[in-house]
């Protein structure tokens, strides 16, 4: 399996663009259903907060592997926004860097406020939606549960986030 995280956040995109690309719970559900229809052999989850929109994808390797361009095209279609309106504001990470990125995000290390705790519930919501709609398969299940464990460990073994709610 290959993993890719594609997204934008408070460092890469203005708030107006983040708002245009943001997903409500129903919007994420609809987007994941579209993803499943287009890429039935891949797994996906969408993390959408006020400061970031990311799609986490696990796909096969070789000819079945999704590319960053596939994900950009999917995002444009899911939000009905031209690629040119947001492509310059995107970042992507792949492989172990994508896993490391997910861990940093859930721990609040990649937030506007260092150690911000609300991201954990947003991460859980992204996982629940993907799980409910069968777009999180074995790879993303493992990734999310590891991320939850990493977050808990960081919060219990460090002072990161002390005093934050």
C-alpha positions, 0 to 999 in steps of 0.5 A, spaced: 500 500 500 502 507 498 499 512 502 498 520 500 496 526 504 494 531 500 491 538 503 492 545 504 492 549 511 493 555 515 500 556 512 499 554 505 492 557 503 488 564 505 481 562 509 477 564 504 480 558 500 480 553 506 472 555 507 471 554 499 474 547 500 471 545 507 467 539 507 461 539 512 459 532 515 454 530 509 459 533 504 465 529 506 460 523 506 458 525 499 465 526 497 467 519 500 462 516 496 464 519 490 471 517 491 469 510 492 465 510 486 471 512 482 477 508 486 474 502 489 480 499 490 483 505 494 481 507 501 480 514 503 478 519 509 477 527 509 479 531 515 476 538 514 477 543 520 477 551 520 484 551 518 485 545 514 482 540 509 486 534 507 485 527 504 488 521 506 489 516 501 491 508 501 492 505 494 495 499 491 502 500 488 504 499 480 498 500 475 493 501 481 496 506 485 493 513 485 497 519 483 497 526 487 494 529 480 488 523 481 487 526 488 487 533 486 482 532 480 478 528 485 478 534 490 476 539 484 470 534 482 468 533 489 468 541 491 466 543 484 472 548 484 476 548 478 483 545 479 487 552 478 483 555 483 487 551 489 492 547 486 498 552 488 496 552 495 496 545 496 501 540 499 502 533 499 506 528 502 507 520 501 509 514 504 512 514 511 512 522 511 505 522 510 504 517 516 509 522 520 505 528 518 498 525 520 501 524 527 504 531 527 497 533 526 493 529 531 498 531 536 497 539 535 504 540 532 501 542 526 496 547 528 495 554 529 496 553 536 501 548 538 498 543 542 491 544 540 486 539 542 480 539 538 484 536 532 483 529 536 476 530 535 476 532 528 481 526 526 476 521 530 470 524 526 474 523 519 475 516 521 468 515 523 465 518 517 470 513 513 469 507 517 461 508 516 462 509 509 467 503 508 472 507 505 477 506 511 480 499 510 485 495 513 491 500 512 487 506 514 484 503 520 491 501 522 493 508 521 488 512 525 488 507 531 496 508 531 495 516 531 490 516 536 495 512 540 500 517 539 496 523 540 494 520 547 501 518 549 504 525 547 498 528 551 500 524 557 507 524 557 509 531 555 506 538 557 504 539 550 497 542 550 497 543 558 491 548 559 488 547 552 481 545 551 
